[in-house]
Amino acid sequence: MLSEAGFRALAADTPARADKLDQMTPLKISYFPHNGKPVYWFPDPYVCHCLYRGDLQNYKKFEDLKAQASSEQEEAEAVEDPLAQQRFLEFMGSPASQVFYGE
């Protein structure tokens, strides 16, 4: 998602960069002001062993993508599988249900 939002992946390909990456809080977006504008970064020492870096526009795009993904996930969870629901109702009406629920 960070790459899709325009963040650039900067590899920790030197000992100095690797040490600096290890000192950062992993998997957390942070920022600092540079020339009056925020610069955002996201250290990933686990998957890419890199630092994602972006500007305010990239960060806003990332937040939009994150919100969109969350919305899509909620919609997917809200859609019920009719076959699963039918199987559940059949189970609840079966003798096996009595074993589990003591009826």
C-alpha positions in Angstrom: 0.0 0.0 0.0 2.9 2.4 0.8 4.4 1.8 -2.7 1.0 2.3 -4.3 0.7 5.6 -2.4 4.0 6.8 -3.9 6.3 6.1 -1.0 9.8 5.1 -2.1 11.6 2.1 -0.7 15.2 3.0 0.4 17.2 -0.2 1.0 19.2 -0.6 4.2 22.1 -1.8 2.0 25.0 -0.4 4.0 26.1 -1.2 7.5 25.3 2.4 8.6 21.8 2.3 7.1 21.1 -1.2 8.6 22.2 0.1 12.0 20.0 3.2 11.7 17.0 1.0 10.6 17.5 -1.2 13.6 17.3 1.8 15.9 13.9 3.0 14.5 10.5 1.9 15.8 9.5 -0.8 13.2 6.3 -0.7 11.2 5.2 2.7 12.4 4.7 5.8 10.3 6.5 8.8 11.7 7.3 12.2 10.3 9.6 15.2 10.7 9.6 18.7 9.2 12.1 19.4 6.4 12.2 22.8 4.7 8.8 23.6 6.2 7.1 20.4 4.9 6.6 17.0 6.6 8.6 14.0 5.4 7.1 10.7 6.4 8.9 7.4 6.8 8.0 3.8 7.7 10.8 1.4 8.7 10.3 -2.2 7.7 13.2 -4.3 9.0 11.3 -7.6 8.5 10.1 -7.9 4.9 12.0 -5.5 2.7 14.7 -4.5 5.1 14.1 -0.9 3.9 12.8 2.5 4.9 9.7 3.8 3.0 9.9 7.5 2.5 7.2 9.9 1.3 5.7 13.4 1.4 2.4 14.8 2.6 0.7 13.9 -0.7 1.9 10.3 -0.4 0.7 10.1 3.2 -2.7 11.4 2.3 -3.0 8.8 -0.6 -1.9 6.1 1.8 -4.6 7.1 4.3 -7.2 7.0 1.5 -6.0 3.6 0.4 -6.1 2.3 4.0 -9.7 3.6 4.5 -10.8 2.1 1.2 -9.3 -1.3 2.2 -11.0 -1.1 5.6 -14.3 -0.3 4.0 -13.9 -3.2 1.5 -13.1 -5.6 4.4 -16.2 -4.5 6.3 -18.3 -5.0 3.2 -16.8 -8.5 2.7 -17.5 -9.4 6.3 -21.1 -8.1 6.0 -21.9 -10.3 3.1 -23.2 -13.6 4.4 -22.6 -16.9 2.7 -26.1 -18.3 2.2 -24.8 -21.9 2.0 -23.0 -21.5 5.4 -26.1 -20.0 6.9 -28.2 -22.9 5.6 -25.7 -25.4 7.1 -25.8 -23.6 10.4 -29.6 -23.8 10.6 -29.5 -27.5 9.7 -27.0 -28.1 12.4 -29.0 -26.2 15.0 -32.0 -28.4 14.2 -30.1 -31.7 14.3 -29.6 -34.0 17.2 -25.9 -33.0 17.2 -26.9 -29.5 18.3 -28.4 -31.1 21.5 -25.0 -32.6 22.4 -23.3 -29.2 22.2 -26.1 -27.1 23.7 -27.6 -29.5 26.1 -31.1 -29.4 24.8 
